Amino acid sequence: MSINSVPTTDQLPVVVIGAGPIGLAAAAHLVERGLEPLVLEAGPSAGSAVREWAHVRLFSPWAEVTDPAAEKLLAPTGWVRPDGATCPTGGDWAEKYLQPLADTLGDKVRYGATVTGVARAGRDRVVDSGRDEQPFTVHIQLADGHEERVTARAVIDASGTWSIPSPMGADGLPALGEKAATDRISYRVPDLSNPAVRARYAGKRTAVVGSGASAFTALAYLADLAKEEDGTHTVWILRRGISANTYGGGEADQLPGRGALGLRAKAAVESGHAGAATGFRTEAVERDTDGRLILVAEDGRRLDPVDEIIVLTGFRPDLSFLSEVRLGLDERLQAPTALAPLIDPNVHSCGTVYPHGVGELSHPEQDIYLVGMKSYGRAPTFLAMTGYEQVRSLTAAIAGDREAAERVELTLPETGVCGGAGLFDDPDTVQSSEGGGCCAAPSTLQIGIGAPASSGDC
């Protein structure tokens, strides 16, 4: 090969990790900018993680979960966006939008390609000399076990956090005995339309650990099951006490789906289908003589035995394959340092965040970005529209259009009622919900863990 045939860094593709909603939107924006994307998806299809919660309905309607650049790319194929006022399930989102978008991108999307490492060519994270001039090398493992290395001008990590659910231990580590009890523990909202899953919880006593929308969803599902199957009961494990803010904004929530979900969780408790153990910081999981599970708190409290445990305490980013690049991450949230103060649940519980882009998502290492759920680290809330604005901004930056990159092109809807700090665990602390939304800014909603599919269109 002659020296003239060797591609320059600018001629290399931009590698996008993950063929979920934000990764595919990034690819669409790159195409719109005349740049070549290469999307690497570990799963066998687009939206592989979304498909794992196919039975759950989003809070956001179709009009807010499709990206404008993606719609432009899809338009020549005859694709028409579903009714913008209705809220899709995860399955709808994957089948009616994500997969068609990936199909349109064609061979720009590779399935069964797991990213195992990202680095600068010929430079580990220690080396300074000539670092910024080197392209990225992206190491991948294929479904058949073979390894490859791809060279890229930039890397957009949209791999999400779905693969690493947080454990039930109050200190952030697995509770004693948690790993040994995995046969009775799930870290996902159950799909009770599946006969095998339904049988697992019907007529059983189940502990649900967590206080967010995922826990609300599980409580609502299990309450519906309790109405049909005698002996079905739930105990809700909360690190804090129950106050006016526990169930969210209710009818005051400007996201009707989220507000209705909180009310359904409240109804599950008030009807007796679920009990609550408050101020309970889980330290251990033990088995009784019948093999049932006993939760033990840090203060020594022991709950009555349960048959199953559903742990819904959030997710964490997988940073293992990014160890050789220089990221600037907040020490608490593992989110980009400039973004973290905007989404810190120590400050507020509703996830309020301004639209943001390349400025908040940049790292000491140039041209590598964490986007979507991955950019939020351990923060619990995220809005698809926010992710679409992220990738619009940073793809403009990669293309050299700094003016467009720094321009805000998103107006977020006002949502919810904030109860102040969302992580303080004092069960006796009462937080006020007066005044509606918090922080004088639009807020976010969660995707993928919204109202049960049976609850209506939104």
C-alpha positions in Angstrom: 0.0 0.0 0.0 1.4 3.4 -1.0 1.6 6.2 1.6 -1.1 8.0 -0.4 -3.6 5.2 0.2 -3.3 5.3 4.0 -6.5 7.0 5.3 -6.0 10.1 7.4 -7.7 10.4 10.8 -10.4 12.6 9.3 -11.3 9.8 6.8 -11.8 7.2 9.5 -15.2 6.3 10.8 -16.7 7.6 14.1 -17.3 4.5 16.2 -20.6 4.5 18.1 -20.9 1.9 20.8 -24.5 0.6 21.2 -27.4 0.4 18.8 -30.0 1.8 21.2 -32.0 4.9 20.7 -29.2 7.4 21.4 -26.5 5.4 19.6 -28.6 5.1 16.5 -29.5 8.8 16.7 -25.8 9.6 16.8 -25.3 7.6 13.7 -28.1 9.4 11.9 -26.6 12.8 12.9 -23.2 11.7 11.6 -24.7 10.7 8.3 -26.5 14.0 8.1 -23.1 15.7 8.6 -21.5 13.7 5.9 -19.4 11.6 8.4 -19.1 7.8 8.4 -20.5 6.1 11.5 -19.8 2.5 12.5 -22.2 1.3 15.2 -21.0 -1.6 17.3 -23.8 -3.5 19.0 -23.1 -6.4 21.4 -26.6 -7.8 20.9 -28.2 -9.5 17.9 -30.5 -6.7 17.0 -31.1 -3.0 17.4 -32.3 -1.9 20.9 -31.2 -5.2 22.5 -31.4 -3.7 26.0 -34.8 -2.0 25.2 -36.2 -5.4 24.1 -35.5 -6.7 27.6 -38.1 -4.4 29.0 -40.4 -4.7 26.0 -43.5 -5.1 28.3 -43.0 -1.7 30.0 -44.5 1.5 28.7 -42.5 4.7 28.4 -43.6 7.9 30.1 -42.8 9.9 26.9 -45.0 9.9 23.8 -43.8 8.9 20.3 -43.3 12.6 19.5 -40.6 12.8 22.1 -38.7 9.5 21.6 -37.8 9.8 17.9 -34.9 11.8 16.7 -35.3 14.4 13.9 -32.2 13.4 12.0 -33.3 9.7 12.3 -36.8 10.6 10.9 -35.1 12.3 7.9 -33.0 9.2 7.3 -36.1 7.0 7.6 -38.5 9.1 5.4 -37.3 7.8 2.0 -38.1 4.2 3.1 -41.8 5.1 3.6 -41.5 5.0 7.4 -44.2 7.0 9.2 -43.9 7.8 12.9 -46.7 6.3 15.0 -49.3 8.6 16.6 -47.2 11.3 18.4 -49.5 11.5 21.4 -49.3 7.9 22.4 -46.6 6.3 24.5 -44.9 3.2 23.2 -43.9 0.2 25.1 -40.2 -0.8 24.9 -41.2 -3.5 22.4 -43.0 -0.9 20.2 -40.0 1.4 20.4 -37.6 -1.4 19.3 -39.7 -2.9 16.5 -41.4 0.2 15.1 -38.5 2.7 15.2 -35.1 1.4 16.4 -34.9 -1.7 14.1 -36.1 0.2 11.0 -33.6 2.9 11.7 -30.8 0.3 12.1 -31.9 -1.4 8.9 -31.7 1.9 7.0 -28.2 2.4 8.2 -27.4 -1.1 6.8 -23.8 -2.2 7.1 -23.0 0.8 9.2 -24.3 -1.3 12.1 -22.5 -4.4 13.2 -24.2 -6.9 15.6 -22.6 -9.3 17.9 -19.7 -7.0 18.4 -18.8 -6.4 22.0 -16.3 -3.6 22.7 -13.6 -4.8 25.1 -11.3 -1.8 25.0 -10.7 1.8 23.7 -7.3 3.4 23.4 -5.2 5.9 21.4 -3.2 4.1 18.8 0.2 3.2 20.2 -0.5 5.2 23.4 -1.6 3.9 26.8 -3.2 6.4 29.1 0.2 7.4 30.6 1.8 8.6 27.3 1.4 12.3 26.4 3.6 12.6 23.3 1.6 13.0 20.1 -1.5 11.7 21.8 -4.1 13.9 20.3 -2.9 13.3 16.8 -3.4 9.6 17.1 -6.7 7.9 16.1 -8.5 5.6 18.5 -8.2 1.9 18.4 -11.4 0.0 19.4 -11.0 -3.6 20.4 -14.0 -5.8 19.8 -14.9 -9.4 20.4 -17.3 -11.0 17.9 -20.1 -13.5 18.7 -18.0 -16.4 17.5 -15.1 -15.5 19.8 -12.8 -13.8 17.3 -11.2 -10.5 18.1 -10.8 -7.5 15.9 -9.4 -4.0 16.2 -11.2 -1.0 14.5 -9.5 2.4 14.0 -11.7 5.5 14.5 -11.4 9.3 14.4 -13.7 9.6 17.4 -15.7 7.4 19.8 -19.3 7.9 21.0 -20.1 5.6 23.8 -23.9 5.1 24.0 -23.7 1.6 25.6 -26.1 2.6 28.4 -26.1 1.2 31.9 -28.6 -1.7 31.6 -26.0 -4.4 31.9 -25.0 -3.5 35.5 -27.9 -3.2 37.9 -27.0 -2.0 41.4 -27.1 -4.5 44.2 -29.4 -4.3 47.3 -26.8 -3.6 49.9 -27.2 -0.1 51.4 -23.5 0.6 51.1 -23.5 0.0 47.3 -22.0 -3.4 47.5 -23.9 -6.7 47.4 -25.6 -7.6 50.7 -24.0 -10.5 52.6 -25.6 -13.6 51.1 -27.0 -11.7 48.0 -24.8 -13.5 45.5 -25.6 -16.9 47.0 -29.4 -16.2 46.7 -29.4 -15.3 43.0 -31.8 -18.1 42.3 -34.5 -16.1 44.2 -33.4 -12.6 43.2 -34.3 -10.6 40.1 -33.0 -7.2 39.1 -35.7 -6.4 36.5 -39.3 -5.4 36.5 -41.2 -8.7 36.0 -43.1 -9.4 32.9 -46.2 -11.1 34.4 -47.6 -11.8 30.9 -45.0 -14.5 30.7 -46.5 -17.7 32.2 -43.1 -18.8 33.8 -42.6 -15.4 35.3 -46.1 -15.2 36.5 -45.8 -18.6 38.2 -42.7 -17.4 40.0 -44.6 -14.7 41.9 -48.2 -15.9 42.0 -49.2 -16.9 45.5 -45.8 -15.9 46.8 -44.5 -13.2 49.2 -42.1 -10.9 47.3 -39.8 -8.2 48.5 -39.4 -5.2 46.2 -36.3 -3.1 47.0 -36.1 0.4 45.7 -38.0 3.7 45.7 -38.1 4.9 42.0 -40.4 4.3 39.1 -39.1 0.8 38.5 -40.2 -0.1 42.1 -43.6 1.6 41.5 -44.0 -0.5 38.3 -43.3 -3.7 40.1 -45.6 -2.8 43.0 -48.4 -2.1 40.5 -47.8 -5.3 38.6 -47.8 -7.4 41.7 -50.9 -5.7 43.1 -52.7 -6.6 40.0 -51.5 -10.2 40.3 -52.6 -10.3 44.0 -56.2 -9.4 42.9 -56.2 -12.6 40.8 -54.0 -15.0 42.7 -54.7 -15.6 46.4 -51.6 -15.5 48.7 -49.7 -13.0 46.6 -48.3 -10.2 48.7 -45.5 -7.7 48.4 -43.3 -6.1 51.0 -41.7 -2.8 49.8 -38.2 -2.1 51.2 -37.5 1.6 51.5 -34.3 3.2 52.9 -36.3 6.3 53.8 -39.7 6.9 55.3 -43.0 7.4 53.5 -44.0 11.0 53.1 -46.1 13.1 50.8 -43.3 12.9 48.2 -42.8 9.1 48.3 -45.2 8.4 45.4 -44.1 11.3 43.2 -46.2 14.2 42.0 -49.5 12.3 41.6 -52.1 14.4 39.9 -49.8 17.4 40.1 -47.1 15.6 38.0 -47.0 17.1 34.5 -46.1 13.7 33.2 -49.5 12.0 33.5 -48.0 8.5 33.1 -45.5 8.9 35.8 -48.0 10.5 38.2 -50.5 7.7 37.6 -47.9 5.1 38.2 -47.1 6.6 41.6 -50.8 6.7 42.5 -51.0 3.0 41.5 -48.1 2.2 43.9 -49.8 4.1 46.6 -53.0 2.2 46.0 -51.2 -1.1 46.3 -50.0 -0.1 49.8 -53.2 1.4 51.0 -55.3 -1.6 49.7 -53.1 -4.0 51.7 -51.6 -5.8 48.6 -48.2 -4.4 49.7 -46.7 -3.6 53.1 -43.7 -1.3 53.6 -40.5 -1.6 55.6 -39.2 1.9 56.0 -35.8 3.2 57.0 -34.5 -0.3 56.1 -30.9 -0.4 55.0 -30.2 -4.0 53.8 -27.1 -5.6 55.2 -27.7 -9.3 54.6 -29.9 -12.0 53.0 -30.3 -15.2 54.9 -32.2 -18.4 54.3 -34.5 -20.1 56.8 -34.9 -23.8 57.2 -37.5 -23.8 54.4 -35.2 -22.1 51.9 -37.1 -18.8 52.1 -35.2 -15.5 52.3 -34.9 -13.2 55.3 -33.7 -9.7 54.8 -31.6 -8.2 57.7 -31.0 -4.5 58.1 -27.9 -2.7 59.4 -29.8 -1.9 62.6 -30.4 -5.6 63.2 -34.1 -5.7 62.1 -35.1 -8.9 60.5 -38.2 -9.2 58.2 -40.5 -12.1 57.9 -39.4 -14.6 55.2 -40.1 -13.9 51.5 -40.1 -16.3 48.6 -38.6 -13.9 46.0 -36.8 -10.5 46.0 -36.9 -7.9 43.2 -34.0 -5.5 43.5 -34.7 -2.2 41.6 -32.0 0.1 43.0 -30.7 1.7 39.8 -27.9 1.0 37.3 -24.2 1.7 36.9 -22.0 2.5 33.9 -19.5 -0.1 32.7 -16.2 1.8 32.5 -13.9 -1.3 32.3 -13.3 -1.0 28.6 -12.4 2.7 28.9 -9.5 2.2 31.2 -6.8 3.4 28.7 -8.5 6.7 27.8 -8.5 9.8 30.0 -12.0 10.5 31.2 -13.0 13.3 33.5 -15.7 11.8 35.7 -17.4 13.0 38.9 -16.3 11.0 41.9 -19.8 10.4 43.0 -22.0 9.8 40.0 -19.3 8.6 37.5 -20.8 11.2 35.0 -18.8 13.8 33.1 -17.6 16.4 35.6 -19.4 19.3 34.0 -22.7 17.4 33.7 -22.8 15.9 37.2 -23.9 19.0 39.2 -26.9 19.3 36.9 -28.2 15.8 37.6 -27.0 15.1 41.2 -29.7 13.3 43.1 -28.1 14.5 46.4 -29.5 17.9 45.4 -32.9 17.1 44.0 -35.1 14.1 43.4 -36.8 14.9 40.1 -33.8 14.9 37.8 -34.0 18.5 36.7 -31.4 19.3 34.1 -30.9 21.9 31.4 -30.3 20.8 27.8 -26.6 20.2 27.4 -24.1 19.2 24.7 -20.4 19.1 23.8 -19.4 21.5 26.6 -20.7 19.3 29.4 -19.8 16.0 27.7 -16.1 16.7 26.9 -13.2 14.9 28.6 -9.5 15.5 28.9 -9.2 13.0 26.1 -10.4 14.7 23.0 -13.1 13.2 20.7 -14.4 10.6 23.1 -17.9 11.1 24.5 -20.2 9.3 26.9 -23.8 9.9 25.9 -27.3 8.8 26.8 -27.8 6.9 30.0 -24.1 6.2 30.1 -23.4 10.0 30.4 -25.6 10.1 33.6 -23.5 7.5 35.4 -25.3 6.5 38.5 -27.9 9.3 38.3 -31.3 7.7 38.1 -33.2 9.9 35.6 -32.9 10.4 31.8 -34.9 11.8 28.9 -34.6 10.5 25.4 -34.9 14.1 24.1 -31.9 15.0 26.2 -29.9 12.3 24.6 -30.9 13.4 21.1 -29.7 16.9 21.8 -26.5 15.5 23.2 -25.6 13.7 20.0 -26.8 16.6 17.8 -24.3 18.9 19.6 -21.3 16.6 19.7 -21.6 15.3 16.1 -21.6 19.0 15.1 -18.4 19.4 17.1 -16.8 16.4 15.5 -17.7 17.8 12.1 -16.0 21.1 13.0 -19.2 23.2 13.3 -18.6 24.7 16.7 -21.4 27.2 16.4 -24.0 24.5 16.0 -22.4 22.4 18.7 -22.7 25.2 21.2 -26.3 26.2 20.2 -29.2 24.8 22.3 -31.9 23.4 20.1 -34.1 21.8 22.7 -36.9 22.9 25.0 -37.7 20.4 27.6 -41.2 20.0 29.0 -41.7 20.9 32.7 -42.3 17.7 34.6 -43.0 16.5 38.1 -42.8 17.6 41.6 -39.5 17.7 43.4 -39.1 16.7 47.0 -35.5 18.0 47.4 -32.6 15.7 47.9 -33.4 12.3 46.6 -30.7 10.1 48.4 -30.8 11.0 52.1 -32.1 8.0 53.9 -33.3 9.4 57.2 -36.8 7.8 57.6 -37.9 10.7 59.9 -37.0 13.4 57.4 -40.1 15.0 55.8 -39.5 16.8 52.6 -41.9 19.4 51.2 -43.4 19.1 47.8 -44.8 22.6 47.8 -44.1 24.8 44.8 -44.3 22.2 42.0 -41.1 21.7 40.0 -37.7 22.4 41.5 -34.6 24.4 40.6 -36.4 26.8 38.2 -35.6 24.6 35.3 -37.3 21.9 33.1 -36.8 18.4 34.4 -36.3 14.9 33.0 -38.2 11.7 33.0 -37.1 8.1 33.0 -37.2 5.9 29.9 -37.6 2.2 30.0 -39.0 2.0 33.5 -42.4 3.8 33.1 -45.9 2.8 33.6 -47.0 -0.8 33.0 -48.1 -1.5 29.5 -51.6 -2.2 30.7 -52.1 1.2 32.1 -53.1 3.0 28.9 -51.4 4.9 26.1 -49.3 7.1 28.4 
